[in-house]
Amino acid sequence: MDIPVEEIQKIHSKQCSEVELEKRLRGNEIDLTRAKLNADEQMR
């Protein structure tokens, strides 16, 4: 299933907004797990 780039960008933007809100609410205690993507998993 291919997702259009525009839809991925919308999802990414929403996630960034949610992370910013969490940072404001929790301050420095926020603990986010990040994953390193392989080249074939990254958006181009």
Secondary structure as the mmCIF struct_conf table of DSSP 4:
data_model
#
loop_
_struct_conf.conf_type_id
_struct_conf.id
_struct_conf.beg_label_comp_id
_struct_conf.beg_label_asym_id
_struct_conf.beg_label_seq_id
_struct_conf.end_label_comp_id
_struct_conf.end_label_asym_id
_struct_conf.end_label_seq_id
HELX_RH_AL_P HELX_RH_AL_P1 VAL A 5 ARG A 26
HELX_RH_3T_P HELX_RH_3T_P1 GLY A 27 GLU A 29
HELX_LH_PP_P HELX_LH_PP_P1 LYS A 36 ASN A 38
HELX_RH_3T_P HELX_RH_3T_P2 ALA A 39 GLU A 41
BEND BEND1 GLN A 42 GLN A 42
#
